[in-house]
Amino acid sequence: MVTFRLADAMPAARRHEWEALFAIQDEREQRTKLEAYIDRGHGECVLKNPRVAAAVEEVFLRFDGQRYRMTAWVVMPNHVHVLFELWEMPLGQLLKAWKGTSANAANRVLARTGQFWQEEYWDRYMRDEEHFNKAKHYIEWNPVKAGLLKQPQDWPFSSANPKWPWSGADCYAGGHLVERGHSCPPVVRALVEREADRNVRAPNL
């Protein structure tokens, strides 16, 4: 899961508000509070422009199924969250390509030049199925959490939107990510059920 924000999502004029957040020692607490801060929607929020948001979303989806597999995403007014399986290239290389290409596309829509994204990004590796499901839920419910609407499927630039023939993976278990538009296959269900049964019958250690 990666998160990156627009260059002005933390405006210099509001440094007194967010600077202390970077001093928080606990990484999880720091990230939670920083993400809550950017959800306030500071900055110009050019991703509210449907044409800009569509241009950014299209870049994410362009090589989906070839170089990576998208499982969840949302384009918020001043930041994005993306959950995906990386196949072919280092994470930093992919994000550089995403950010560079989407910045050029967005600036063309806006008829301007200059820095679009903040250089840094936040990333999290999914530890297990539970972590994956929580991340997917967080991403698709982010517009609701930010008070922008009441149902995630109403946000137009998100994997939760019904314009897509899927809403992320139907099943992620036993190390298998299910193809889009398919229900969890019997072989994966069998793996999960067998593992659950083994855990129930295993002696306490």
Order of alpha helices (4+ residues) and beta strands (2+ residues): beta-alpha-alpha-alpha-beta-beta-alpha-beta-alpha-beta-beta-alpha
